[in-house]
Amino acid sequence: MARPPLRFRLGLRGRMVTFFGLAALAAALALSVVTYTSTRSYLLSQRTVVAKRQAFNNAQLVRTVIAGDRSNVADVMTNIRSERGGYAVLHLDATETNVESFYAQEPLRFTQSNLPTQLVGRTLAGSSGRQRFTFNGQPYEGVGVAIPSLGAQYFEAFPLDDVETTLRTIQTTLLAGVILITIAAGFLGFIMSRTALRPLARVTKAANTIATGRLDTRLDPEDDPDLDQLVDSFNDMADAVQARIEREQRFASDVSHELRSPVTALAAAVDVIVARRDDFTERNRQAIDIVASQVKRFDRTVIDLLELSRMDAGASESSLDDVDLADFIGRVMNRYGFATVPFEVSSTASATTTGLLDRRRIERIIVNLLENARDHAGGATRVTLHARDEDFVIAIEDDGPGIAVSERERIFERFA
């Protein structure tokens, strides 16, 4: 049966590793987003509280210092204490000079034009407030404080560099944590998949062992109650398979044994008829020859079945004798009507054609190959015996088309 085209598919272990990795990635990302968002909100809110407190304190200081004399406003603003990197601006209404005035802490660096327009407008309207903004690529927290008693508005900008640096550090740490958690989860998934698939590996090994002929192979009980059903089902299946095969073997053995006596009697009767074949007509002699050859074939089949049943039952024994294989093959070929097939023997200087062999089985193998060549390939063209040290190679050649590639794995099956 043709197999479907191969496609890339993740196995169970790969799917488990992927699931654990993706689940951990999703959970870690969600947790990281929540952690980063809450931390950012907390840090910025704390920064806002500190900025507003300091801005109101500085505004109170300015109000106290210039309440009676506005001539020193510029000096007061120059010496105001603001955070490093921050700046302050004071706006005075046109009450005395009829001219609005802005006083910056560092006029050459920061002026009121650097403040957010919305914050300035809201504070000039009499409402204190705050607003985050960016100046020269740097984040700031701007605070505006209205001072109604002076007709003034105080503005101060606080740098958020330290908060941004902290947030970047947290972001990097969380990202590294997400990566490590994902890798760890994938590794955990791999370990768990090995644990989960270990029983399947045992089942696979046991099934392969049974396939090789060891029908008594069984799975040991598991400590895990969830796997007991799998073990019991497999062992029950193996018991059923073994029982069925043993029944078939017993049936074949019984049939072969029961056939042995009548076949032997039939063969003896045929031998008597063959011995008197000259007394019959030509047509009868042809029929006698056909019957004789088929009875011999039937007799060998019954013997083979008996031998196979003994082998399956483990009761088959080899009868080993010192055999001159070259002489033995020649006599077998003569006995079974293959004397006309060329027979050659070759050996190395240190080799001999004599060895410890089972005559009956070697004879059966040689005859089977010669008959197959005769029946399916037009007859054997040459038989060669190669003796190499302690090994023997028997080659039976013919002019047939050979065995198809798809059938080569089946030629060693029984009765193939």
PLY file of the C-alpha trace (Angstrom):
ply
format ascii 1.0
element vertex 416
property float x
property float y
property float z
element edge 415
property int vertex1
property int vertex2
end_header
0.00 0.00 0.00
1.41 3.37 -1.03
2.21 5.71 1.82
0.86 9.27 1.80
3.40 11.97 0.94
5.53 12.98 3.89
4.58 16.27 5.50
6.24 18.08 8.34
4.29 17.30 11.48
5.23 17.85 15.07
5.19 14.69 17.12
3.52 14.43 20.50
6.73 15.42 22.26
7.18 18.43 19.98
3.58 19.50 20.53
3.96 19.26 24.29
7.16 21.30 24.26
5.52 23.88 21.99
2.42 24.04 24.18
4.40 24.51 27.38
6.62 27.12 25.73
3.73 29.11 24.25
1.67 28.90 27.44
4.61 30.10 29.52
5.35 32.84 26.97
1.76 34.09 27.06
1.61 33.99 30.86
5.01 35.65 31.26
4.14 38.36 28.73
0.82 39.09 30.45
2.48 39.20 33.86
5.28 41.39 32.52
2.85 43.84 30.94
0.85 44.09 34.17
4.03 44.45 36.23
5.53 47.08 33.95
2.29 49.06 33.69
1.65 49.06 37.44
5.29 49.89 38.22
5.34 52.73 35.70
2.11 54.13 37.07
3.40 53.92 40.65
6.78 55.52 39.89
5.24 58.35 37.90
2.59 58.99 40.55
5.25 59.09 43.24
7.31 61.43 41.08
4.28 63.67 40.63
3.68 63.83 44.38
7.31 64.84 45.00
7.26 67.37 42.16
4.03 69.01 43.33
5.28 69.19 46.91
8.56 70.79 45.90
6.89 73.19 43.47
4.39 74.36 46.09
7.21 74.77 48.64
9.26 76.84 46.19
6.18 78.90 45.28
5.57 79.57 48.98
9.20 80.66 49.33
8.92 83.05 46.38
5.67 84.50 47.71
7.26 85.11 51.11
10.46 86.69 49.77
8.96 89.07 47.22
5.75 89.90 49.07
7.03 93.37 50.07
9.66 94.07 47.45
9.58 92.94 43.85
12.88 94.50 42.93
14.83 91.39 43.81
12.64 88.96 41.86
15.38 88.15 39.37
17.86 87.33 42.15
15.29 85.18 43.93
14.57 83.17 40.79
18.25 82.76 39.99
18.94 81.33 43.43
15.83 79.18 43.69
16.64 75.55 44.50
15.34 73.23 41.81
16.31 69.68 40.92
19.36 69.08 38.76
18.31 69.30 35.19
15.07 71.10 36.09
14.17 74.77 35.83
11.74 77.36 37.24
9.89 80.35 35.75
7.91 83.08 37.56
5.23 85.20 35.91
4.14 88.52 37.41
0.91 90.22 36.37
0.92 93.89 35.23
-0.09 95.39 38.59
2.61 97.98 39.13
4.44 98.42 35.82
1.46 97.60 33.64
3.77 95.15 31.92
3.67 91.39 32.32
7.02 89.95 33.28
8.53 86.46 33.12
11.57 85.62 35.25
13.45 82.45 34.38
15.91 80.61 36.61
18.29 80.14 33.68
17.16 82.46 30.88
19.77 81.19 28.48
18.58 77.58 28.88
14.92 77.67 29.72
12.22 80.25 29.39
8.46 80.29 29.56
8.37 79.36 25.87
9.69 75.93 26.79
6.68 75.22 28.98
3.55 73.54 27.62
1.12 76.17 26.37
-1.83 74.38 27.92
-0.20 74.32 31.37
0.76 78.01 31.15
-2.69 79.06 30.02
-4.47 77.10 32.75
-2.18 78.45 35.47
-2.45 82.05 34.22
-6.19 81.61 34.46
-5.79 80.97 38.19
-5.80 77.15 38.38
-2.79 75.20 39.60
-1.99 72.08 37.61
0.59 69.76 36.16
1.47 68.30 32.76
4.09 65.95 31.37
5.97 67.13 28.30
9.17 66.60 26.36
11.88 69.19 25.76
14.99 68.46 23.68
14.06 64.79 23.74
13.95 64.65 27.55
10.77 63.95 29.55
9.67 66.44 32.20
6.92 66.85 34.76
5.70 70.43 34.67
3.89 71.99 37.65
2.13 75.35 37.63
1.18 77.08 40.93
-1.04 80.14 41.04
-0.11 82.79 43.69
-3.20 85.04 43.81
-1.89 87.25 46.64
0.97 88.45 44.40
-0.82 88.23 41.11
1.86 85.76 40.09
2.21 82.23 38.75
5.12 79.94 39.54
6.19 77.20 37.11
8.73 74.46 37.69
9.82 71.59 35.47
11.16 68.35 36.96
13.24 65.91 34.84
11.97 62.34 34.57
15.28 60.81 33.43
15.70 58.75 36.58
12.19 57.33 36.24
12.73 56.48 32.56
16.07 54.84 33.36
14.44 52.75 36.07
11.61 51.77 33.72
14.05 50.76 30.98
15.93 48.60 33.49
12.68 46.98 34.59
11.66 46.47 30.96
14.97 44.77 30.12
14.74 42.60 33.23
11.18 41.56 32.43
12.10 40.76 28.82
15.00 38.60 29.98
12.66 36.93 32.46
10.13 36.19 29.71
12.83 34.57 27.58
14.20 32.50 30.46
10.72 31.42 31.58
9.84 30.38 28.02
13.05 28.34 27.70
12.53 26.78 31.13
8.93 25.92 30.27
10.01 24.33 27.00
12.60 22.25 28.86
9.98 21.31 31.45
7.66 20.29 28.62
10.44 18.14 27.17
11.03 16.43 30.52
7.31 15.87 31.05
6.90 14.56 27.51
9.66 12.04 28.14
7.90 10.95 31.29
4.55 10.78 29.52
5.93 8.90 26.50
8.03 6.42 28.47
5.10 3.95 28.77
4.51 4.25 25.02
8.18 3.49 24.43
7.81 0.36 26.56
4.71 -0.64 24.61
6.56 -0.09 21.32
9.53 -2.16 22.49
7.27 -4.96 23.69
5.30 -4.94 20.42
8.53 -5.14 18.39
9.73 -8.00 20.56
6.48 -9.88 19.99
6.81 -9.22 16.26
10.19 -10.99 16.28
8.52 -14.14 17.60
8.84 -13.83 21.38
5.13 -14.23 22.02
5.54 -14.50 25.80
6.62 -10.85 26.10
4.41 -8.85 28.46
4.39 -5.42 30.10
5.15 -5.17 33.79
2.48 -3.55 35.98
2.79 0.22 36.43
2.63 2.12 39.70
0.48 4.72 37.98
-3.21 3.71 38.15
-3.90 5.71 34.99
-1.58 3.39 33.05
-2.91 0.14 34.48
-5.65 0.01 31.86
-3.11 0.41 29.05
-0.89 -2.34 30.50
-3.83 -4.68 31.05
-5.22 -4.07 27.56
-1.83 -4.69 25.92
-1.20 -7.86 27.90
-4.71 -9.13 27.14
-4.11 -8.47 23.44
-0.75 -10.26 23.59
-2.38 -13.22 25.37
-5.05 -13.39 22.68
-2.49 -13.21 19.87
-0.30 -15.87 21.48
-3.27 -18.15 22.09
-4.45 -17.80 18.50
-1.01 -18.48 17.05
-0.54 -21.47 19.32
-3.93 -22.83 18.21
-2.92 -22.43 14.58
0.42 -24.12 15.27
-1.29 -26.99 17.04
-3.75 -27.29 14.17
-0.95 -27.41 11.59
0.94 -29.93 13.71
-2.14 -32.09 14.19
-3.03 -31.98 10.50
0.54 -32.81 9.48
0.71 -35.64 11.96
-2.62 -37.08 10.85
-1.63 -36.81 7.19
1.74 -38.44 7.70
0.47 -42.02 7.88
-1.92 -41.94 4.89
0.60 -40.02 2.80
3.29 -42.57 3.65
0.94 -45.38 2.65
-0.01 -43.51 -0.52
3.65 -42.97 -1.39
4.37 -46.68 -0.87
1.45 -47.61 -3.12
2.61 -45.18 -5.79
6.12 -46.67 -5.60
4.62 -50.10 -6.31
2.72 -48.72 -9.28
5.80 -46.88 -10.56
7.79 -50.11 -10.31
5.29 -51.69 -12.73
4.77 -48.65 -14.97
6.06 -50.59 -18.00
2.98 -52.81 -17.76
0.71 -49.83 -18.54
-0.05 -47.96 -21.70
1.77 -44.73 -22.60
-1.18 -42.63 -21.54
-1.41 -44.42 -18.20
2.34 -44.08 -17.66
2.03 -40.29 -18.08
-0.72 -40.24 -15.49
1.38 -42.42 -13.17
4.34 -40.03 -13.50
2.16 -37.03 -12.66
0.64 -38.79 -9.66
4.07 -39.94 -8.45
5.58 -36.45 -8.66
2.62 -34.86 -6.89
2.63 -37.50 -4.16
6.34 -36.86 -3.57
5.63 -33.15 -3.41
2.77 -33.76 -1.02
5.01 -35.96 1.12
7.69 -33.26 1.32
5.06 -30.65 2.20
3.78 -32.78 5.08
7.35 -33.31 6.29
7.96 -29.55 6.09
4.81 -28.85 8.09
5.91 -31.31 10.77
9.35 -29.71 10.89
7.88 -26.22 11.16
5.53 -27.28 13.93
8.48 -28.75 15.85
10.48 -25.55 15.33
7.58 -23.42 16.53
7.25 -25.62 19.59
11.00 -25.47 20.21
11.29 -29.24 19.84
13.23 -29.33 16.60
16.71 -30.78 16.88
19.54 -30.66 14.39
21.37 -33.83 13.47
24.91 -32.70 12.67
27.39 -34.92 10.85
30.70 -34.47 9.08
29.64 -34.04 5.47
31.72 -33.63 2.35
29.50 -30.97 0.84
30.86 -31.31 -2.70
30.08 -35.04 -2.82
26.77 -34.51 -1.01
25.51 -31.87 -3.47
26.45 -34.07 -6.43
24.53 -37.04 -5.05
21.47 -34.87 -4.26
21.45 -33.51 -7.82
21.65 -37.04 -9.23
18.93 -38.36 -6.93
16.39 -35.65 -7.85
17.04 -35.57 -11.59
19.34 -32.57 -11.87
22.47 -34.47 -12.93
22.68 -32.55 -16.21
23.13 -29.19 -14.45
26.82 -28.15 -14.41
28.32 -28.37 -10.92
31.54 -26.55 -9.98
33.59 -26.48 -6.78
36.08 -23.78 -5.81
37.96 -23.31 -2.57
40.86 -21.40 -1.09
44.13 -23.12 -0.27
43.29 -23.41 3.42
39.64 -24.37 2.94
37.99 -27.77 2.80
34.58 -28.84 1.51
33.91 -30.94 4.61
31.93 -29.46 7.49
29.58 -30.25 10.36
26.12 -30.03 8.75
22.53 -31.26 9.01
22.16 -33.50 5.96
18.36 -33.46 5.90
17.97 -29.69 6.01
20.77 -28.96 3.55
19.25 -31.47 1.13
15.83 -29.84 1.47
17.26 -26.38 0.82
19.17 -27.47 -2.29
16.24 -29.39 -3.75
13.87 -26.50 -3.08
16.11 -24.03 -4.91
16.66 -26.40 -7.84
12.94 -27.07 -8.20
12.12 -23.35 -7.99
14.63 -22.68 -10.77
13.08 -25.47 -12.84
9.46 -24.41 -12.27
9.83 -20.62 -12.47
13.04 -19.78 -14.34
13.49 -22.40 -17.04
15.83 -24.55 -14.98
19.15 -24.09 -13.21
22.12 -23.27 -15.44
24.90 -23.84 -12.95
25.48 -24.88 -9.35
28.62 -23.64 -7.62
30.12 -24.48 -4.23
32.60 -21.95 -2.79
34.58 -23.04 0.27
36.12 -20.09 2.14
37.95 -20.90 5.34
35.13 -22.18 7.58
32.28 -20.86 5.43
30.44 -22.40 2.48
28.58 -20.53 -0.26
26.21 -22.53 -2.48
25.09 -20.60 -5.58
22.29 -21.93 -7.82
22.03 -19.83 -10.97
19.33 -19.67 -13.64
18.35 -17.55 -16.65
15.11 -16.29 -15.14
14.13 -12.61 -14.84
14.97 -12.57 -11.16
12.82 -11.67 -8.20
11.01 -8.33 -8.28
12.31 -5.81 -5.76
8.89 -5.58 -4.14
8.88 -9.35 -3.56
12.41 -9.83 -2.21
11.39 -9.35 1.41
8.77 -12.10 1.03
10.92 -14.86 -0.44
11.95 -16.10 3.01
8.36 -16.42 4.20
6.97 -19.89 4.69
5.78 -21.53 1.47
6.50 -18.33 -0.48
0 1
1 2
2 3
3 4
4 5
5 6
6 7
7 8
8 9
9 10
10 11
11 12
12 13
13 14
14 15
15 16
16 17
17 18
18 19
19 20
20 21
21 22
22 23
23 24
24 25
25 26
26 27
27 28
28 29
29 30
30 31
31 32
32 33
33 34
34 35
35 36
36 37
37 38
38 39
39 40
40 41
41 42
42 43
43 44
44 45
45 46
46 47
47 48
48 49
49 50
50 51
51 52
52 53
53 54
54 55
55 56
56 57
57 58
58 59
59 60
60 61
61 62
62 63
63 64
64 65
65 66
66 67
67 68
68 69
69 70
70 71
71 72
72 73
73 74
74 75
75 76
76 77
77 78
78 79
79 80
80 81
81 82
82 83
83 84
84 85
85 86
86 87
87 88
88 89
89 90
90 91
91 92
92 93
93 94
94 95
95 96
96 97
97 98
98 99
99 100
100 101
101 102
102 103
103 104
104 105
105 106
106 107
107 108
108 109
109 110
110 111
111 112
112 113
113 114
114 115
115 116
116 117
117 118
118 119
119 120
120 121
121 122
122 123
123 124
124 125
125 126
126 127
127 128
128 129
129 130
130 131
131 132
132 133
133 134
134 135
135 136
136 137
137 138
138 139
139 140
140 141
141 142
142 143
143 144
144 145
145 146
146 147
147 148
148 149
149 150
150 151
151 152
152 153
153 154
154 155
155 156
156 157
157 158
158 159
159 160
160 161
161 162
162 163
163 164
164 165
165 166
166 167
167 168
168 169
169 170
170 171
171 172
172 173
173 174
174 175
175 176
176 177
177 178
178 179
179 180
180 181
181 182
182 183
183 184
184 185
185 186
186 187
187 188
188 189
189 190
190 191
191 192
192 193
193 194
194 195
195 196
196 197
197 198
198 199
199 200
200 201
201 202
202 203
203 204
204 205
205 206
206 207
207 208
208 209
209 210
210 211
211 212
212 213
213 214
214 215
215 216
216 217
217 218
218 219
219 220
220 221
221 222
222 223
223 224
224 225
225 226
226 227
227 228
228 229
229 230
230 231
231 232
232 233
233 234
234 235
235 236
236 237
237 238
238 239
239 240
240 241
241 242
242 243
243 244
244 245
245 246
246 247
247 248
248 249
249 250
250 251
251 252
252 253
253 254
254 255
255 256
256 257
257 258
258 259
259 260
260 261
261 262
262 263
263 264
264 265
265 266
266 267
267 268
268 269
269 270
270 271
271 272
272 273
273 274
274 275
275 276
276 277
277 278
278 279
279 280
280 281
281 282
282 283
283 284
284 285
285 286
286 287
287 288
288 289
289 290
290 291
291 292
292 293
293 294
294 295
295 296
296 297
297 298
298 299
299 300
300 301
301 302
302 303
303 304
304 305
305 306
306 307
307 308
308 309
309 310
310 311
311 312
312 313
313 314
314 315
315 316
316 317
317 318
318 319
319 320
320 321
321 322
322 323
323 324
324 325
325 326
326 327
327 328
328 329
329 330
330 331
331 332
332 333
333 334
334 335
335 336
336 337
337 338
338 339
339 340
340 341
341 342
342 343
343 344
344 345
345 346
346 347
347 348
348 349
349 350
350 351
351 352
352 353
353 354
354 355
355 356
356 357
357 358
358 359
359 360
360 361
361 362
362 363
363 364
364 365
365 366
366 367
367 368
368 369
369 370
370 371
371 372
372 373
373 374
374 375
375 376
376 377
377 378
378 379
379 380
380 381
381 382
382 383
383 384
384 385
385 386
386 387
387 388
388 389
389 390
390 391
391 392
392 393
393 394
394 395
395 396
396 397
397 398
398 399
399 400
400 401
401 402
402 403
403 404
404 405
405 406
406 407
407 408
408 409
409 410
410 411
411 412
412 413
413 414
414 415
